[in-house]
Structure formats: C-alpha cells, structure tokens
C-alpha cells in the first residue's frame, strides 16, 4: 500500500507543477493511459490473492478517481490563467463602431445599376433582352451591317483586330452591339423586339471615351413599324430614365451604314447650373443615334425588305449614366477606386423598378 501512496503523491505533484494544458495532458497519459503507471498497477490485480485484491483494488480505484479529479481541477485553473494572459496582451476597443454587413457596405456599380434601369423600362414596353459574343467576325461586325470592304465608315470605329487564326480569318473585338441584331434575325422570326446591353471596344481614351465601354442597342422588326413608332419608344424611354414628365427631342438627319434614313437625337436640357437638367431649359444635348433598318441589313438577317421593316437605335450606357448621376469623368468608371464606388455606387437591395422609382 505504501507504493500506492508514493505513486499518488508523485502524480499529484506533477499535476500541480504542470504549467500548461499540454503538460497536464502528458501527465494524464503517463498515469491513466493504457500504459500509464496506474493502469500498469491495475494489471497486477489478476495475480494477487483474493485478500490482497480486496485491499489493493479499492485503493487503486480511489487513486484513479483522485488523479482524474485533480487533473480536471488543474485544467480549469490553467484555462482561466490562459484567458487572463490573453486579456493582458490582446485588447479590444469595445467603443469602436460595429462593422457594416456586406449587404450594407457593398455597392452596385453605376453601370450595372443603369443597365438594370434600362432593362426595366424596355421590359415594360414588351422588349426582351438579347446578348452576343464580345469577340466577333468581320462579317457580323461590319459586312452584314452594310459595311462592305473598304467602306470609309470602318475607319470611324478604331477597331481592335486580333491575330489571324489557322484559317486566315482575323477576328476582332466588337465595336458596337449591332452584330447581335444579325444573330437575332438569323435565329428568330418576326416580330422582333429586343434590347442588347453589352460591352464594346474601340481604340480611344479620354475623359468621355474609354477603350472598353457599354452600349444599349434596340431593334424592332415587323411589317408595320415606322419612324413614328421609333420616336414614341425613345420619348417614353427618356421620360422614364431621366424621371421627368415631359421631354422635348430633336431628330436630325445623319448617316449610319446600317440604317436608312438615319437620325441623331438631341434632348432638351438646361446646362446653366452645376448639373444638367432634362425636360427644361433652352439647350440641346445629343444622346443617341437611330433610324430605320437598312434593307441590306434585313437581307443579311434573312428577311425580305419588301415584306418586313424595322427600326433600331444605339445609346452609350456610360454616357447617360454620367448625365443622370453627375459623374464628370468616364475613366473613373473603370479605376476600381473604392472611394468612388462608395460615393457613386448603389446599395445592393435597392433594385430599380418602375413602381418604386429608378433612382430612389
């Protein structure tokens, strides 16, 4: 029995001197583990006489219980000491404001916001959304849109051409969203009423131009569409987008290879103050180009121009975003400046709708 008392004193001394939970775990393993000192003692009970087992068994069980309790008690002490040590070295200023959640701190880019606004407006008029590839062939970007080889209007587009492929075909980054008109006409039967938001690319860069920018194309093809329909659609769009009751628009003759007649559209505005105000004033500002779809474009899409006709328009999304929300420099749209996004961005849960307002 003396050796059990000696073993108990030795183990309890090791428990008391354990400086951390790792050291305490080591004591537990060496005493209560499968090959621990107490476990080894327990294995000797089988070779004892009944009288010896009657005395030694309870003593060993008591030792095991005492050691287990001592380890648990010491473990609690070490945990409290560890927490106190951390509190001394790790301080938290509880007076700091709570961080915003991602839904509150995050912002939607103005371009994404304006695309959603335009989509909501035209969807309410019965238009669907169409998309196409950013990398186009010369046929879809130029030839099918009535830009034959050598046409001087090709020079106006400052095109990014890619290296020729194994077939000698030289693809390009689309210079407008108009190629989607041809792809849609090839895939659908009239009537067609689509809007085409997307990225476009031209080799140009200054405060109002970017090598990559965004356009919104519109296309209507049926048997009865005319310039009066075109005018109504654009007027309704401008009133909804700029959130004014009335708007005056001026249609001027122009030239685009893919429309005939071609028109440029100015909108009445007031630029006398620090911001541009639409629907009032004596100034005019060009905002988009449009026209009746050229017969050659209808033929490229697989339609007979003697049976079908249509109208189309194109508008710069970046530009009308600048006009509506007072952004002075187009290049800031693509700088990824968090400060700019915090100022001009939109809260994620403020989805634009015609019922709740587009910029509320």
C-alpha positions, 0 to 999 in steps of 0.5 A, a space after each residue: 500500500 505504501 507504493 500506492 501512496 508514493 505513486 499518488 503523491 508523485 502524480 499529484 505533484 506533477 499535476 500541480 507543477 504542470 504549467 500548461 494544458 499540454 503538460 497536464 495532458 502528458 501527465 494524464 497519459 503517463 498515469 491513466 493511459 493504457 500504459 500509464 503507471 496506474 493502469 500498469 498497477 491495475 494489471 497486477 490485480 489478476 495475480 494477487 490473492 483474493 485478500 490482497 485484491 480486496 485491499 489493493 483494488 479499492 485503493 487503486 480505484 480511489 487513486 484513479 478517481 483522485 488523479 482524474 479529479 485533480 487533473 480536471 481541477 488543474 485544467 480549469 485553473 490553467 484555462 482561466 490563467 490562459 484567458 487572463 494572459 490573453 486579456 493582458 496582451 490582446 485588447 479590444 476597443 469595445 467603443 469602436 463602431 460595429 462593422 457594416 454587413 456586406 449587404 450594407 457596405 457593398 455597392 452596385 456599380 453605376 453601370 450595372 445599376 443603369 443597365 438594370 434601369 434600362 432593362 426595366 423600362 424596355 421590359 415594360 414596353 414588351 422588349 426582351 433582352 438579347 446578348 452576343 459574343 464580345 469577340 466577333 467576325 468581320 462579317 457580323 461586325 461590319 459586312 452584314 451591317 452594310 459595311 462592305 470592304 473598304 467602306 470609309 465608315 470602318 475607319 470611324 470605329 478604331 477597331 481592335 483586330 486580333 491575330 489571324 487564326 489557322 484559317 486566315 480569318 482575323 477576328 476582332 473585338 466588337 465595336 458596337 452591339 449591332 452584330 447581335 441584331 444579325 444573330 437575332 434575325 438569323 435565329 428568330 422570326 418576326 416580330 422582333 423586339 429586343 434590347 442588347 446591353 453589352 460591352 464594346 471596344 474601340 481604340 480611344 481614351 479620354 475623359 468621355 471615351 474609354 477603350 472598353 465601354 457599354 452600349 444599349 442597342 434596340 431593334 424592332 422588326 415587323 411589317 408595320 413599324 415606322 419612324 413614328 413608332 421609333 420616336 414614341 419608344 425613345 420619348 417614353 424611354 427618356 421620360 422614364 430614365 431621366 424621371 421627368 414628365 415631359 421631354 422635348 427631342 430633336 431628330 436630325 438627319 445623319 448617316 449610319 451604314 446600317 440604317 436608312 434614313 438615319 437620325 441623331 437625337 438631341 434632348 432638351 436640357 438646361 446646362 446653366 447650373 452645376 448639373 444638367 437638367 432634362 425636360 427644361 431649359 433652352 439647350 440641346 444635348 445629343 444622346 443617341 443615334 437611330 433610324 430605320 433598318 437598312 434593307 441590306 441589313 434585313 437581307 443579311 438577317 434573312 428577311 425580305 425588305 419588301 415584306 418586313 421593316 424595322 427600326 433600331 437605335 444605339 445609346 452609350 450606357 456610360 454616357 447617360 449614366 454620367 448625365 443622370 448621376 453627375 459623374 464628370 469623368 468616364 475613366 473613373 468608371 473603370 479605376 476600381 477606386 473604392 472611394 468612388 464606388 462608395 460615393 457613386 455606387 448603389 446599395 445592393 437591395 435597392 433594385 430599380 423598378 418602375 413602381 418604386 422609382 429608378 433612382 430612389 
